[in-house]
Amino acid sequence: MEEFIKVIGNVVITKIYNDGRREVVWDDHNLVVNVGKTILAKLLSHDANYLNDYISTIAFGTGTAAVTSTDTAMQAQQFSAAVTTSYPAYNQVTFSATMGATDGGSYTYTELGLLSASGKMFAHLIVSAITKSAAYKIQVDWTMTFP
């Protein structure tokens, strides 16, 4: 019998307007980069050099170049937010972060990264442009599934 472990990341970005309305503006998969796969392997083995590589941050940026498996950093990081974690199913973990209405300036965000506590990139994606406004918060829910 043969079994494969696969990681599927899905990112949902929601604008939460000050009046309570919610608008999902992105719902798609991401790329788990090579460093992210290394982090998984090293954390499973309790490698002392990777103990601070648990996921801690979602970074927001303005980069627009296509992501690749060899990415190690954001193209143009402008803001980051600490994550909270939840476990919606036995084989899933969701990392959630919110950019408040008054956070993040007035950038047009096009890039997200899932980063470890030591700053290593786990996953990366380019999204449709989201111009930040004080009229709404941006909530990101980044779910990793191990099917």
N, CA and C atoms as a LAMMPS dump frame, in Angstrom:
ITEM: TIMESTEP
0
ITEM: NUMBER OF ATOMS
441
ITEM: BOX BOUNDS ff ff ff
-5.0000000000000000e+02 5.0000000000000000e+02
-5.0000000000000000e+02 5.0000000000000000e+02
-5.0000000000000000e+02 5.0000000000000000e+02
ITEM: ATOMS id mol type element x y z
1 1 1 N 0.848 -1.174 0
2 1 2 C 0 0 0
3 1 3 C 0.891 1.233 0
4 2 1 N 0.488 2.221 -0.75
5 2 2 C 1.248 3.448 -0.861
6 2 3 C 0.341 4.611 -0.484
7 3 1 N 0.907 5.557 0.259
8 3 2 C 0.125 6.727 0.646
9 3 3 C 0.96 7.975 0.377
10 4 1 N 0.305 9.006 -0.138
11 4 2 C 0.972 10.271 -0.41
12 4 3 C 0.409 11.334 0.502
13 5 1 N 1.274 12.187 1.009
14 5 2 C 0.82 13.343 1.774
15 5 3 C 0.912 14.543 0.853
16 6 1 N -0.198 15.232 0.751
17 6 2 C -0.299 16.383 -0.129
18 6 3 C -0.776 17.559 0.716
19 7 1 N -0.391 18.764 0.351
20 7 2 C -0.853 19.961 1.041
21 7 3 C -1.605 20.816 0.028
22 8 1 N -2.836 21.136 0.361
23 8 2 C -3.628 22.036 -0.486
24 8 3 C -3.966 23.26 0.354
25 9 1 N -3.55 24.405 -0.125
26 9 2 C -3.864 25.655 0.56
27 9 3 C -4.979 26.383 -0.156
28 10 1 N -5.909 26.923 0.595
29 10 2 C -6.977 27.73 0.017
30 10 3 C -7.091 29.026 0.812
31 11 1 N -7.22 30.128 0.088
32 11 2 C -7.266 31.448 0.71
33 11 3 C -8.595 32.113 0.384
34 12 1 N -9.271 32.584 1.436
35 12 2 C -10.492 33.36 1.278
36 12 3 C -10.212 34.747 1.859
37 13 1 N -10.435 35.773 1.025
38 13 2 C -10.259 37.161 1.462
39 13 3 C -11.632 37.808 1.483
40 14 1 N -11.962 38.404 2.627
41 14 2 C -13.27 39.027 2.803
42 14 3 C -13.093 40.48 3.225
43 15 1 N -13.804 41.374 2.54
44 15 2 C -13.907 42.765 2.995
45 15 3 C -15.055 42.808 3.986
46 16 1 N -14.805 43.358 5.171
47 16 2 C -15.855 43.526 6.169
48 16 3 C -16.057 45.032 6.342
49 17 1 N -17.143 45.514 5.782
50 17 2 C -17.415 46.952 5.788
51 17 3 C -17.814 47.417 7.181
52 18 1 N -17.612 48.699 7.439
53 18 2 C -17.91 49.272 8.745
54 18 3 C -19.381 49.113 9.126
55 19 1 N -20.283 48.988 8.149
56 19 2 C -21.704 48.797 8.446
57 19 3 C -22.064 47.323 8.642
58 20 1 N -21.052 46.43 8.601
59 20 2 C -21.278 45.005 8.852
60 20 3 C -21.4 44.142 7.605
61 21 1 N -21.573 44.762 6.437
62 21 2 C -21.649 43.969 5.206
63 21 3 C -20.345 43.22 4.987
64 22 1 N -20.44 42.037 4.375
65 22 2 C -19.276 41.213 4.073
66 22 3 C -19.257 40.924 2.58
67 23 1 N -18.071 40.998 1.983
68 23 2 C -17.922 40.721 0.566
69 23 3 C -16.682 39.859 0.352
70 24 1 N -16.877 38.624 -0.114
71 24 2 C -15.747 37.764 -0.433
72 24 3 C -15.166 38.256 -1.763
73 25 1 N -13.887 38.616 -1.74
74 25 2 C -13.248 39.155 -2.945
75 25 3 C -12.215 38.2 -3.537
76 26 1 N -11.929 37.105 -2.836
77 26 2 C -10.981 36.119 -3.344
78 26 3 C -11.257 34.787 -2.674
79 27 1 N -11.256 33.718 -3.451
80 27 2 C -11.411 32.369 -2.917
81 27 3 C -10.711 31.437 -3.905
82 28 1 N -9.471 31.086 -3.604
83 28 2 C -8.7 30.281 -4.543
84 28 3 C -7.522 29.634 -3.813
85 29 1 N -6.815 28.786 -4.531
86 29 2 C -5.669 28.068 -3.977
87 29 3 C -4.405 28.914 -4
88 30 1 N -3.428 28.486 -3.232
89 30 2 C -2.133 29.149 -3.179
90 30 3 C -1.046 28.155 -3.537
91 31 1 N 0.168 28.645 -3.565
92 31 2 C 1.336 27.796 -3.806
93 31 3 C 2.099 27.619 -2.502
94 32 1 N 2.272 26.372 -2.052
95 32 2 C 3.169 26.091 -0.935
96 32 3 C 4.558 26.035 -1.546
97 33 1 N 5.426 26.944 -1.127
98 33 2 C 6.757 27.041 -1.734
99 33 3 C 7.685 25.966 -1.168
100 34 1 N 8.824 25.781 -1.815
101 34 2 C 9.783 24.75 -1.387
102 34 3 C 10.195 24.913 0.065
103 35 1 N 10.413 26.157 0.495
104 35 2 C 10.791 26.388 1.901
105 35 3 C 9.68 25.9 2.82
106 36 1 N 8.427 26.085 2.42
107 36 2 C 7.306 25.61 3.23
108 36 3 C 7.314 24.101 3.398
109 37 1 N 7.652 23.401 2.331
110 37 2 C 7.738 21.94 2.409
111 37 3 C 8.888 21.513 3.314
112 38 1 N 9.984 22.259 3.265
113 38 2 C 11.111 21.984 4.163
114 38 3 C 10.701 22.215 5.616
115 39 1 N 9.967 23.299 5.858
116 39 2 C 9.49 23.584 7.215
117 39 3 C 8.666 22.416 7.732
118 40 1 N 7.74 21.903 6.932
119 40 2 C 6.921 20.764 7.369
120 40 3 C 7.791 19.569 7.754
121 41 1 N 8.735 19.226 6.897
122 41 2 C 9.6 18.076 7.168
123 41 3 C 10.417 18.288 8.433
124 42 1 N 10.968 19.475 8.593
125 42 2 C 11.828 19.755 9.748
126 42 3 C 11.022 19.812 11.048
127 43 1 N 9.812 20.38 10.996
128 43 2 C 8.992 20.414 12.205
129 43 3 C 8.559 19.015 12.627
130 44 1 N 8.272 18.144 11.651
131 44 2 C 7.908 16.763 11.991
132 44 3 C 9.034 16.042 12.715
133 45 1 N 10.248 16.387 12.363
134 45 2 C 11.393 15.718 12.99
135 45 3 C 11.915 16.474 14.215
136 46 1 N 11.252 17.57 14.582
137 46 2 C 11.638 18.386 15.732
138 46 3 C 13.061 18.915 15.588
139 47 1 N 13.429 19.287 14.363
140 47 2 C 14.741 19.852 14.083
141 47 3 C 14.913 21.149 14.874
142 48 1 N 15.947 21.22 15.683
143 48 2 C 16.171 22.371 16.559
144 48 3 C 16.295 23.688 15.8
145 49 1 N 16.751 23.646 14.563
146 49 2 C 16.904 24.87 13.772
147 49 3 C 15.58 25.391 13.22
148 50 1 N 14.499 24.633 13.387
149 50 2 C 13.203 25.019 12.821
150 50 3 C 12.107 25.162 13.874
151 51 1 N 12.468 25.174 15.151
152 51 2 C 11.449 25.222 16.195
153 51 3 C 10.643 26.518 16.171
154 52 1 N 11.199 27.596 15.623
155 52 2 C 10.47 28.864 15.513
156 52 3 C 9.881 29.061 14.123
157 53 1 N 9.6 27.987 13.424
158 53 2 C 9.044 28.091 12.086
159 53 3 C 7.59 27.67 12
160 54 1 N 6.898 27.735 13.122
161 54 2 C 5.447 27.58 13.09
162 54 3 C 4.88 28.831 12.406
163 55 1 N 3.713 28.72 11.807
164 55 2 C 3.11 29.843 11.089
165 55 3 C 2.617 30.878 12.096
166 56 1 N 3.008 32.141 11.875
167 56 2 C 2.638 33.192 12.821
168 56 3 C 2.057 34.438 12.174
169 57 1 N 2.241 34.611 10.867
170 57 2 C 1.923 35.89 10.243
171 57 3 C 1.361 35.711 8.84
172 58 1 N 0.424 36.57 8.493
173 58 2 C 0.025 36.746 7.103
174 58 3 C 0.531 38.121 6.686
175 59 1 N 1.316 38.13 5.61
176 59 2 C 1.884 39.375 5.102
177 59 3 C 1.1 39.826 3.875
178 60 1 N 0.943 41.129 3.749
179 60 2 C 0.24 41.753 2.635
180 60 3 C 1.252 42.568 1.844
181 61 1 N 1.213 42.457 0.526
182 61 2 C 2.173 43.192 -0.282
183 61 3 C 1.584 43.706 -1.572
184 62 1 N 2.437 44.399 -2.319
185 62 2 C 2.016 45.021 -3.575
186 62 3 C 2.721 44.412 -4.78
187 63 1 N 3.399 43.286 -4.595
188 63 2 C 4.069 42.614 -5.707
189 63 3 C 3.071 42.045 -6.693
190 64 1 N 3.504 41.93 -7.961
191 64 2 C 2.596 41.432 -8.994
192 64 3 C 3.199 40.326 -9.856
193 65 1 N 4.475 40.012 -9.673
194 65 2 C 5.095 38.954 -10.474
195 65 3 C 4.519 37.6 -10.067
196 66 1 N 4.433 36.7 -11.02
197 66 2 C 3.915 35.356 -10.741
198 66 3 C 4.736 34.69 -9.634
199 67 1 N 4.057 33.935 -8.788
200 67 2 C 4.761 33.227 -7.717
201 67 3 C 5.381 31.955 -8.286
202 68 1 N 6.473 31.519 -7.654
203 68 2 C 7.147 30.289 -8.064
204 68 3 C 7.454 29.456 -6.834
205 69 1 N 7.724 28.19 -7.045
206 69 2 C 8.023 27.295 -5.923
207 69 3 C 9.322 27.675 -5.213
208 70 1 N 10.159 28.466 -5.845
209 70 2 C 11.438 28.856 -5.231
210 70 3 C 11.36 30.195 -4.495
211 71 1 N 10.183 30.805 -4.418
212 71 2 C 10.044 32.069 -3.678
213 71 3 C 10.441 31.869 -2.223
214 72 1 N 11.157 32.843 -1.683
215 72 2 C 11.564 32.794 -0.28
216 72 3 C 11.148 34.036 0.496
217 73 1 N 10.637 35.041 -0.209
218 73 2 C 10.259 36.294 0.451
219 73 3 C 9.162 36.978 -0.35
220 74 1 N 8.48 37.884 0.308
221 74 2 C 7.485 38.712 -0.361
222 74 3 C 8.195 39.59 -1.384
223 75 1 N 7.497 39.937 -2.446
224 75 2 C 8.061 40.834 -3.45
225 75 3 C 8.092 42.275 -2.938
226 76 1 N 7.005 42.699 -2.284
227 76 2 C 6.909 44.09 -1.819
228 76 3 C 5.981 44.158 -0.61
229 77 1 N 6.442 43.606 0.518
230 77 2 C 5.612 43.565 1.722
231 77 3 C 5.37 44.972 2.251
232 78 1 N 4.108 45.259 2.612
233 78 2 C 3.728 46.561 3.15
234 78 3 C 3.137 46.463 4.555
235 79 1 N 2.583 45.307 4.916
236 79 2 C 1.873 45.16 6.181
237 79 3 C 1.882 43.688 6.564
238 80 1 N 1.798 43.417 7.852
239 80 2 C 1.638 42.034 8.297
240 80 3 C 0.725 42.004 9.519
241 81 1 N 0.089 40.875 9.724
242 81 2 C -0.82 40.699 10.843
243 81 3 C -0.609 39.315 11.442
244 82 1 N -0.643 39.252 12.768
245 82 2 C -0.5 37.981 13.469
246 82 3 C -1.723 37.11 13.19
247 83 1 N -1.507 35.802 13.14
248 83 2 C -2.596 34.869 12.867
249 83 3 C -3.176 34.297 14.147
250 84 1 N -4.433 33.909 14.034
251 84 2 C -5.04 33.003 15.004
252 84 3 C -5.263 31.697 14.246
253 85 1 N -5.291 30.595 14.965
254 85 2 C -5.446 29.307 14.303
255 85 3 C -6.717 28.613 14.765
256 86 1 N -7.276 27.827 13.846
257 86 2 C -8.407 26.969 14.174
258 86 3 C -8.232 25.683 13.378
259 87 1 N -9.005 24.685 13.751
260 87 2 C -8.888 23.357 13.148
261 87 3 C -10.276 22.904 12.713
262 88 1 N -10.713 23.311 11.498
263 88 2 C -12.081 23.012 11.063
264 88 3 C -12.356 21.535 10.809
265 89 1 N -11.332 20.721 10.589
266 89 2 C -11.492 19.279 10.384
267 89 3 C -10.217 18.602 10.865
268 90 1 N -10.251 17.28 10.992
269 90 2 C -9.098 16.553 11.515
270 90 3 C -7.847 16.749 10.665
271 91 1 N -8.008 17.079 9.39
272 91 2 C -6.875 17.205 8.467
273 91 3 C -6.696 18.629 7.959
274 92 1 N -7.18 19.61 8.736
275 92 2 C -7.088 20.998 8.304
276 92 3 C -6.627 21.912 9.428
277 93 1 N -5.933 22.971 9.027
278 93 2 C -5.618 24.067 9.931
279 93 3 C -5.893 25.353 9.17
280 94 1 N -6.556 26.294 9.84
281 94 2 C -6.833 27.593 9.235
282 94 3 C -6.096 28.663 10.008
283 95 1 N -5.394 29.499 9.264
284 95 2 C -4.693 30.66 9.807
285 95 3 C -5.494 31.883 9.392
286 96 1 N -5.931 32.685 10.364
287 96 2 C -6.754 33.854 10.071
288 96 3 C -6.07 35.107 10.589
289 97 1 N -6.197 36.186 9.811
290 97 2 C -5.653 37.485 10.221
291 97 3 C -6.531 38.571 9.627
292 98 1 N -6.554 39.706 10.315
293 98 2 C -7.37 40.83 9.861
294 98 3 C -6.538 42.095 9.818
295 99 1 N -6.662 42.82 8.708
296 99 2 C -6.106 44.158 8.59
297 99 3 C -7.259 45.096 8.936
298 100 1 N -7.108 45.841 10.036
299 100 2 C -8.172 46.722 10.493
300 100 3 C -8.477 47.835 9.507
301 101 1 N -9.608 48.482 9.71
302 101 2 C -10.039 49.551 8.804
303 101 3 C -9.013 50.668 8.707
304 102 1 N -8.324 50.961 9.8
305 102 2 C -7.349 52.056 9.781
306 102 3 C -5.915 51.558 9.603
307 103 1 N -5.746 50.261 9.375
308 103 2 C -4.418 49.675 9.168
309 103 3 C -4.07 49.619 7.69
310 104 1 N -2.795 49.499 7.398
311 104 2 C -2.347 49.163 6.055
312 104 3 C -2.271 50.287 5.049
313 105 1 N -2.511 51.518 5.473
314 105 2 C -2.388 52.64 4.545
315 105 3 C -3.404 52.572 3.418
316 106 1 N -3.038 53.149 2.277
317 106 2 C -3.953 53.184 1.132
318 106 3 C -3.36 52.437 -0.056
319 107 1 N -2.566 51.415 0.233
320 107 2 C -1.952 50.615 -0.831
321 107 3 C -3.006 49.806 -1.588
322 108 1 N -2.653 49.413 -2.798
323 108 2 C -3.439 48.442 -3.54
324 108 3 C -2.727 47.108 -3.374
325 109 1 N -3.319 46.226 -2.602
326 109 2 C -2.698 44.946 -2.26
327 109 3 C -2.968 43.903 -3.332
328 110 1 N -1.915 43.182 -3.708
329 110 2 C -2.007 42.169 -4.757
330 110 3 C -1.276 40.885 -4.384
331 111 1 N -0.689 40.854 -3.202
332 111 2 C 0.191 39.746 -2.83
333 111 3 C -0.039 39.373 -1.373
334 112 1 N -0.067 38.073 -1.086
335 112 2 C -0.159 37.576 0.278
336 112 3 C 0.906 36.518 0.504
337 113 1 N 1.404 36.462 1.721
338 113 2 C 2.356 35.435 2.102
339 113 3 C 2.028 34.89 3.473
340 114 1 N 2.207 33.604 3.646
341 114 2 C 2.04 32.95 4.937
342 114 3 C 3.445 32.72 5.466
343 115 1 N 3.769 33.376 6.593
344 115 2 C 5.147 33.398 7.076
345 115 3 C 5.28 32.743 8.444
346 116 1 N 6.454 32.175 8.677
347 116 2 C 6.75 31.558 9.975
348 116 3 C 7.2 32.624 10.961
349 117 1 N 7.294 32.227 12.229
350 117 2 C 7.718 33.157 13.276
351 117 3 C 9.135 33.668 13.048
352 118 1 N 9.953 32.9 12.346
353 118 2 C 11.314 33.363 12.059
354 118 3 C 11.386 34.088 10.71
355 119 1 N 10.237 34.278 10.054
356 119 2 C 10.191 35.036 8.817
357 119 3 C 10.303 34.227 7.54
358 120 1 N 10.375 32.897 7.651
359 120 2 C 10.445 32.077 6.448
360 120 3 C 9.071 31.998 5.773
361 121 1 N 9.079 32.002 4.441
362 121 2 C 7.837 31.925 3.691
363 121 3 C 7.372 30.474 3.589
364 122 1 N 6.104 30.252 3.908
365 122 2 C 5.511 28.924 3.776
366 122 3 C 4.695 28.82 2.492
367 123 1 N 3.89 29.847 2.219
368 123 2 C 3.04 29.848 1.029
369 123 3 C 2.935 31.275 0.51
370 124 1 N 2.591 31.383 -0.779
371 124 2 C 2.628 32.682 -1.455
372 124 3 C 1.563 32.699 -2.538
373 125 1 N 0.952 33.857 -2.776
374 125 2 C 0.047 33.989 -3.895
375 125 3 C -0.131 35.435 -4.32
376 126 1 N -0.507 35.601 -5.574
377 126 2 C -0.881 36.891 -6.138
378 126 3 C -2.401 36.863 -6.272
379 127 1 N -3.05 37.956 -5.848
380 127 2 C -4.509 38.038 -5.861
381 127 3 C -4.962 39.221 -6.712
382 128 1 N -6.247 39.262 -7.004
383 128 2 C -6.817 40.431 -7.672
384 128 3 C -6.615 41.649 -6.78
385 129 1 N -6.368 42.786 -7.385
386 129 2 C -6.06 44.019 -6.651
387 129 3 C -7.171 44.388 -5.667
388 130 1 N -6.748 44.701 -4.434
389 130 2 C -7.649 45.169 -3.392
390 130 3 C -7.09 46.487 -2.892
391 131 1 N -7.746 47.587 -3.228
392 131 2 C -7.295 48.906 -2.778
393 131 3 C -7.831 49.136 -1.377
394 132 1 N -6.928 49.346 -0.428
395 132 2 C -7.313 49.485 0.978
396 132 3 C -8.025 50.802 1.206
397 133 1 N -9.045 50.746 2.039
398 133 2 C -9.85 51.906 2.392
399 133 3 C -10.21 51.807 3.868
400 134 1 N -10.415 52.954 4.504
401 134 2 C -10.857 52.962 5.901
402 134 3 C -12.313 52.529 6.019
403 135 1 N -12.987 52.265 4.895
404 135 2 C -14.388 51.857 4.907
405 135 3 C -14.568 50.377 5.239
406 136 1 N -13.457 49.62 5.267
407 136 2 C -13.576 48.191 5.546
408 136 3 C -12.281 47.603 6.11
409 137 1 N -12.464 46.452 6.772
410 137 2 C -11.35 45.611 7.201
411 137 3 C -11.141 44.562 6.129
412 138 1 N -9.95 43.997 6.091
413 138 2 C -9.675 42.873 5.209
414 138 3 C -9.372 41.665 6.084
415 139 1 N -10.189 40.627 5.952
416 139 2 C -9.969 39.389 6.702
417 139 3 C -9.464 38.324 5.747
418 140 1 N -8.408 37.629 6.165
419 140 2 C -7.848 36.539 5.377
420 140 3 C -7.973 35.257 6.18
421 141 1 N -8.559 34.236 5.565
422 141 2 C -8.641 32.894 6.149
423 141 3 C -7.909 31.946 5.213
424 142 1 N -6.786 31.44 5.694
425 142 2 C -5.871 30.633 4.869
426 142 3 C -5.888 29.212 5.418
427 143 1 N -6.536 28.303 4.703
428 143 2 C -6.712 26.93 5.195
429 143 3 C -5.771 25.977 4.468
430 144 1 N -5.042 25.199 5.239
431 144 2 C -4.189 24.145 4.716
432 144 3 C -4.882 22.816 4.985
433 145 1 N -5.062 22.052 3.916
434 145 2 C -5.713 20.745 4.012
435 145 3 C -4.727 19.659 3.608
436 146 1 N -4.734 18.583 4.346
437 146 2 C -3.888 17.419 4.067
438 146 3 C -4.839 16.277 3.682
439 147 1 N -5.216 16.196 2.369
440 147 2 C -6.233 15.219 1.955
441 147 3 C -5.74 13.771 2.048
